[in-house]
Amino acid sequence: MAIARSKVTAQGQISVPAEVRKKLGVGPGSVLEWEEHDDRVVVRRAARYTSQEIHDALFPDEPAEGLVDVSQGVRKYIRKRHARR
């Protein structure tokens, strides 16, 4: 089921419909990623890392439960990484 439709211009440009911009949280200057999956193309907002990826990097051996204090996690990671061997 399509959310919205866009028309491709002669220059290969498209407009992102307002409903899609709102749903993705994008605006002027936002970067979109186009990814191919079998016979489909998925468009999504480009992000560097998800919150789950950040949690997994900071706490590789701990399950994600609720909110995490990022500052504490960074300190813990730096101490562990730079600990004397």
FENRADA-V473782 format. One record per pair of residues at least 24 apart in sequence whose ideal C-beta (glycine too) atoms are under 8 Angstrom apart, sorted by the first residue. I is the first residue (numbers start at 1). J is the second residue. D is the distance in whole Angstrom. If there is no record, write none. Layout:
BEGIN
i = {I I}
j = {J J}
d = {D D}
END
This chain:
BEGIN
none
END
